């Protein structure tokens, strides 16, 4: 893909953060957009931001963990816009818990959104994207799809899964050589609402972690503006990159993990203790 002009992009989680900024930047470049989010109010705010751009915009309140709903959205998008070139599987949630303290309900909740949502979005849009012979699938993993952290086992599991799923998909698309490609994105700390909306249970107290204090500390680490993250993602699509790390934190921690593939775990555990001691 060499340009976004007159292309069609579908975006999940478009009601805020990276998804919202992707919609704005794409519209500025003449790309038609199909937006979805479970938050109707956030979706309406994004629609308001796009009013001044001469592109076709459609929207759908959507729970990405609902396979049938995603299927219907993909079909409706192809029908309304005539074609679909891109899907940005961006919707995601966070969960802070120990492995022992995690309820099955919470595990099913986060896997349904973070992993199955990506799978459904990929599989339901892929046939339409292939028809264009000029398309891209962009799946949002995380820095935590490269390294594991205490209290993040469920989130880590979903983001590692997105990474494996997307990297395998990319290889298959390369072999087919039909004009469609894919990108796996690993953001570090992005200034979005994901930390504020995250679930966290009291099981983390068994590790000496104060849930409120931990959430506040994590929020301070969210430094990269979502508009910058969106800009880098679109640039990576045009360059046909396989993997994108966003933020110095993601790059430093990824490098540390490469040098110390198992030793980083000990350091991470020590840092978690120190951060919650003071």
C-alpha positions in Angstrom: 0.0 0.0 0.0 1.5 3.3 -1.1 -1.3 5.7 -0.2 -4.4 6.0 2.0 -6.2 8.3 -0.4 -9.6 6.8 -1.5 -9.0 3.6 0.5 -11.4 2.2 3.1 -10.3 1.5 6.7 -12.3 -0.3 9.4 -11.2 0.6 13.0 -12.2 -1.1 16.3 -11.9 0.9 19.5 -12.4 4.1 17.5 -14.2 6.0 20.3 -11.0 7.1 22.0 -7.2 6.9 22.1 -5.2 5.4 19.3 -8.4 4.3 17.4 -9.8 7.8 17.4 -6.6 9.4 16.2 -6.2 6.8 13.5 -9.6 7.8 12.2 -8.7 11.5 12.2 -5.3 11.0 10.4 -6.8 8.6 7.8 -9.6 11.0 7.1 -7.1 13.8 6.6 -5.4 11.7 4.0 -8.7 11.1 2.1 -9.4 7.6 3.5 -13.0 6.6 4.1 -13.5 5.0 7.5 -15.8 2.5 9.2 -15.7 3.0 12.9 -16.7 0.8 15.8 -16.6 0.9 19.6 -18.6 -0.4 22.5 -18.8 3.1 23.9 -21.5 4.9 22.0 -20.6 8.3 23.5 -17.0 8.0 22.5 -18.0 6.9 19.0 -20.1 10.0 18.7 -17.2 12.2 19.7 -15.0 10.7 16.9 -17.8 11.2 14.4 -17.9 14.9 15.4 -14.1 15.2 14.8 -14.5 13.8 11.2 -17.4 16.1 10.1 -15.1 18.5 8.2 -13.4 15.9 6.1 -14.8 15.0 2.6 -14.8 11.2 3.2 -17.5 8.6 3.8 -17.9 7.7 7.4 -19.9 4.9 8.9 -20.2 3.8 12.5 -21.3 0.8 14.6 -21.6 0.2 18.3 -19.8 -3.1 18.6 -18.7 -5.7 21.1 -15.7 -7.2 19.4 -15.9 -10.4 21.5 -19.2 -11.2 19.7 -18.2 -13.1 16.6 -21.6 -12.8 14.9 -21.7 -9.1 15.5 -18.2 -8.6 14.0 -19.2 -10.7 11.0 -22.3 -8.5 10.4 -20.2 -5.4 10.8 -17.6 -6.6 8.3 -20.4 -7.4 5.8 -22.1 -4.1 6.4 -18.9 -2.2 5.9 -18.1 -3.9 2.6 -21.7 -3.2 1.4 -21.8 0.5 2.6 -18.3 1.4 1.3 -18.1 -0.9 -1.7 -14.8 -2.4 -0.5 -12.5 -2.6 2.5 -8.7 -2.2 2.3 -7.7 -2.2 6.0 -8.8 -3.4 9.4 -7.2 -1.9 12.5 -7.9 -4.4 15.3 -7.3 -1.8 18.1 -10.0 -2.4 20.8 -8.5 -3.7 24.0 -8.9 -3.9 27.8 -6.6 -4.5 30.8 -6.8 -6.6 33.9 -4.5 -6.6 37.0 -4.6 -9.8 39.0 -2.4 -12.6 40.2 -2.7 -16.0 38.4 -4.2 -17.5 41.6 -6.6 -14.7 42.2 -7.9 -14.4 38.6 -11.6 -15.5 38.2 -12.4 -17.5 35.1 -15.0 -14.9 34.3 -12.4 -12.1 34.1 -10.1 -14.3 32.1 -12.8 -15.1 29.6 -13.7 -11.4 29.4 -10.1 -10.2 28.6 -9.4 -13.1 26.2 -12.7 -12.4 24.4 -11.9 -8.8 23.7 -8.1 -8.8 23.4 -7.6 -12.0 21.5 -10.8 -13.3 20.0 -11.7 -9.7 19.0 -8.5 -9.6 16.9 -9.2 -13.0 15.5 -12.8 -12.2 14.5 -11.7 -8.9 13.0 -9.0 -10.5 11.0 -10.9 -13.4 9.7 -14.2 -11.6 8.9 -12.4 -8.7 7.0 -9.7 -10.7 5.3 -11.8 -12.0 2.4 -13.0 -8.5 1.6 -9.5 -7.1 1.9 -8.1 -9.7 -0.4 -10.6 -8.7 -3.1 -8.9 -5.3 -3.3 -5.4 -6.8 -3.8 -4.2 -3.7 -2.0 -4.8 -4.0 1.7 -3.4 -4.4 5.2 -4.4 -6.0 8.5 -3.1 -4.1 11.6 -3.3 -5.8 14.9 -2.4 -4.1 18.2 -0.4 -6.1 20.6 1.6 -4.4 23.3 5.0 -4.0 24.9 3.5 -6.7 27.2 3.3 -8.9 24.1 7.1 -9.0 24.2 7.8 -9.2 28.0 5.8 -10.6 30.9 5.1 -8.7 34.1 3.8 -9.6 37.6 0.0 -9.1 37.9 -0.4 -9.0 34.1 -0.6 -12.7 33.3 -4.0 -12.4 31.6 -3.1 -9.3 29.6 0.3 -10.8 28.7 -1.3 -14.0 27.5 -3.7 -12.1 25.1 -1.0 -9.8 23.8 1.5 -12.6 23.3 -1.2 -14.5 21.4 -1.9 -11.5 19.2 1.8 -11.3 18.3 2.0 -15.0 17.4 -1.3 -14.9 15.4 -0.2 -11.8 13.5 3.3 -13.0 12.7 2.0 -16.3 11.4 -0.6 -14.4 9.3 2.1 -12.1 7.8 4.2 -15.1 6.7 1.1 -16.7 5.0 0.3 -13.4 3.2 3.9 -13.1 2.1 3.8 -16.6 0.6 0.5 -15.8 -1.2 1.9 -12.5 -2.5 -1.6 -11.1 -3.3 -1.1 -7.5 -2.4 -2.3 -7.9 1.2 0.0 -7.6 4.2 -0.1 -7.3 8.0 1.6 -5.5 10.9 1.9 -6.3 14.6 2.0 -3.2 16.8 3.7 -3.1 20.2 2.9 0.2 22.0 4.6 1.1 25.2 2.9 3.6 27.5 0.3 5.5 25.4 -1.8 8.3 27.0 -5.2 6.5 26.6 -8.0 5.5 28.9 -7.0 1.9 29.1 -5.3 2.2 32.6 -8.3 4.1 34.0 -10.7 1.5 32.6 -8.7 -1.5 33.7 -10.0 -4.1 36.1 -7.9 -4.8 39.1 -8.7 -7.1 42.0 -7.4 -7.4 45.5 -5.4 -10.5 44.8 -2.4 -8.2 43.9 -2.2 -7.3 47.6 -0.7 -10.7 48.2 2.4 -9.4 46.3 2.5 -6.2 48.5 0.8 -4.1 45.8 -1.7 -1.4 46.6 -4.2 -1.5 43.7 -4.9 2.3 43.9 -1.3 3.3 44.1 -0.3 0.8 41.4 -2.9 2.3 39.0 -1.7 5.8 39.7 2.0 4.8 39.1 1.1 3.1 35.9 -0.9 6.1 34.7 2.3 8.2 35.1 4.1 5.9 32.7 1.7 6.7 29.8 3.7 9.3 28.1 3.3 8.9 24.3 0.4 10.9 22.9 -2.1 8.7 21.0 -1.9 11.0 17.9 1.9 10.2 17.7 1.2 6.5 18.1 -1.4 6.7 15.3 1.1 8.6 13.1 3.8 5.9 13.6 1.3 3.1 12.8 0.2 4.6 9.5 3.9 5.2 8.6 4.7 1.6 9.3 1.8 0.4 7.1 3.2 2.4 4.2 6.6 1.0 4.8 5.2 -2.5 5.1 6.9 -3.2 8.4 6.4 -6.5 10.1 6.6 -5.1 13.7 6.3 -1.7 15.2 7.6 -0.7 18.7 6.1 2.6 19.8 7.8 4.7 22.5 11.3 4.6 24.0 10.0 2.5 26.9 9.0 -0.2 24.4 12.3 -0.1 22.6 14.5 -0.1 25.7 12.6 -3.0 27.4 12.5 -5.0 24.2 16.3 -4.6 23.8 16.8 -5.6 27.5 14.7 -8.7 27.0 16.7 -9.6 23.9 20.0 -9.4 25.9 18.6 -11.1 29.0 15.8 -13.3 27.7 15.1 -14.8 31.1 17.0 -12.5 33.4 14.6 -9.6 32.7 12.0 -11.5 34.8 14.1 -11.2 38.0 14.7 -7.5 37.3 11.0 -6.9 36.7 10.1 -8.6 39.9 12.5 -6.4 41.9 11.3 -3.2 40.2 7.7 -4.2 41.1 8.6 -4.6 44.7 10.6 -1.3 44.8 7.8 0.7 43.1 5.3 -0.4 45.7 7.6 0.0 48.7 7.9 3.8 48.4 
